[in-house]
Amino acid sequence: MKEESQLVLQRIRKTEDLRGEGIDPFTNKFKAVHVVQEVLDAFQKKSSEDLDKTEKVFSLAGRLMSIRNFGKSVFVHIQDRTGKIQAYIRKDIVGNDNFRIFKKFDIGDFIGIIGTLFRTNSGELTIMVKK
């Protein structure tokens, strides 16, 4: 029970920090244009070379299911009602302020991302987050 209380207090502090920066953590302004399964169906079998030629930008929203932090970059999985996809967030691409704000998010939070597709070295289809 005590551990749960600490988690709740931590999340309340993060929410207050966001509000202190003028960010509404419960905004509903982001509009996803795509769903995960649509992206997977259309691009799962494409090669890395084909993905590099694709300039299509995707707008997805979902719940953070995993977070792997590597300092100036983060891999996450987001899940919407249709499926799960990996996303890659780099500080030098999204900017210092956006990256700092992103680092306040936790597993279970809902986020919206905009980006392009690529394959990781392990071959996983991934969104390179631009916004």
C-alpha atoms as one frame of an Amber mdcrd trajectory, in Angstrom:
protein
   0.000   0.000   0.000   2.811   2.421   0.840   4.505   1.774  -2.524   1.220
   2.552  -4.310   0.906   5.820  -2.365   4.419   6.836  -3.427   3.557   6.123
  -7.064   0.395   8.227  -6.823   2.325  11.106  -5.228   5.001  10.891  -7.917
   2.393  11.064 -10.683   0.653  14.008  -8.986   3.999  15.858  -8.832   4.649
  15.190 -12.524   1.172  16.450 -13.386   1.746  19.604 -11.334   5.136  20.123
 -13.023   3.509  19.957 -16.450   0.783  22.388 -15.424   3.474  24.691 -14.022
   5.006  24.794 -17.490   1.667  25.733 -19.024   0.964  22.235 -20.367  -2.434
  20.631 -19.863  -1.604  16.961 -19.240  -5.187  15.952 -20.015  -5.688  17.891
 -23.225  -7.666  16.343 -26.046  -6.318  18.476 -28.878  -4.162  15.833 -30.591
  -5.947  14.138 -33.457  -4.513  10.841 -34.635  -4.883  10.340 -38.373  -3.731
   6.718 -38.456  -4.151   3.609 -36.331  -1.339   1.168 -35.615  -2.784  -1.785
 -37.520  -3.166   0.329 -40.669   0.547   1.178 -40.519   1.552  -2.422 -39.799
  -0.622  -3.814 -42.609   0.759  -1.380 -45.171   4.442  -1.377 -44.183   5.323
  -4.460 -42.093   6.702  -6.356 -45.098   8.552  -3.398 -46.637  12.347  -3.469
 -46.646  14.471  -0.836 -44.938  15.315   0.572 -48.362  11.641   0.864 -49.300
  10.882   2.565 -45.968  13.714   5.056 -46.565  12.052   6.024 -49.852   8.676
   6.483 -48.156   8.228  10.083 -47.100   4.794   9.493 -45.616   4.263  11.039
 -42.179   2.127   9.208 -39.640   0.104  10.621 -36.766  -0.661   8.034 -34.082
  -1.940   8.108 -30.522  -1.807   5.412 -27.905  -0.884   4.312 -24.435   2.772
   3.939 -23.461   3.356   0.244 -22.895   7.141   0.231 -22.474   9.937   2.787
 -22.138  13.630   2.088 -22.753  15.758   5.110 -21.957  19.188   5.567 -23.529
  20.008   9.076 -22.309  19.486  11.291 -25.354  17.147   8.823 -27.025  14.232
   6.650 -25.941  12.491   3.638 -27.459   8.850   3.165 -26.489   5.970   0.973
 -27.516   2.594   2.611 -27.897  -0.643   0.708 -28.208  -3.956   1.863 -29.587
  -7.186  -0.098 -29.998  -5.758  -1.918 -33.043  -2.226  -2.898 -32.064   1.206
  -1.971 -30.794   4.171  -0.285 -32.518   7.600   0.899 -31.485   8.573   4.576
 -31.569  12.002   6.194 -31.295  12.394   9.642 -29.746  15.710  11.497 -30.117
  16.508  14.668 -28.227  18.268  16.254 -31.229  15.179  15.721 -33.411  12.304
  16.689 -31.087  14.269  19.417 -29.278  15.401  19.867 -25.689  12.100  21.135
 -24.294   9.939  18.454 -25.908  12.390  15.733 -24.884  12.471  16.981 -21.282
   8.670  16.991 -21.176   8.495  13.533 -22.753  10.776  12.170 -20.020   8.059
  13.029 -17.476   5.695  10.460 -19.025   5.159   7.036 -17.505   3.957   3.663
 -18.686   0.188   3.879 -19.000   0.131   7.521 -20.114  -1.489   8.382 -23.441
   0.629  10.224 -26.001   0.362  11.407 -29.585   3.282  11.134 -31.986   4.013
  12.293 -35.506   6.834  10.762 -37.522   8.170   8.609 -40.313   8.930   4.892
 -40.521  12.217   3.040 -40.402  13.537  -0.363 -39.374  15.867  -0.800 -36.418
  19.000  -2.929 -36.635  16.933  -5.795 -35.228  14.389  -5.314 -38.033  11.520
  -3.883 -35.984   9.213  -1.446 -37.764   9.534   1.828 -35.841   8.214   5.389
 -35.960  10.973   8.024 -35.915   9.202  10.704 -33.887   9.442  14.244 -35.257
   6.766  15.795 -32.987
